Amino acid sequence: MADRLVRNSSSLRAVPAPERAYGGALQPILPALLRGVIFISVLAAPFVAGLFAG
């Protein structure tokens, strides 16, 4: 019984494949960051236009 548990836990299928160092973590952040930049720029546009208008 112990042999079977050790053999199953050390199989390659039980170990998850590691993600790439930067690609896996950065990919979901970029669309959210882009949406944030667009949102802030839309909010700031009337104030910037007011500053330019004098």
Summary of the structure (lengths in Angstrom):
residues: 54
radius of gyration: 25.0
end to end distance: 81.6
largest distance: 81.6
contacts: 81
relative contact order: 0.07
helix: 74%
strand: 0%
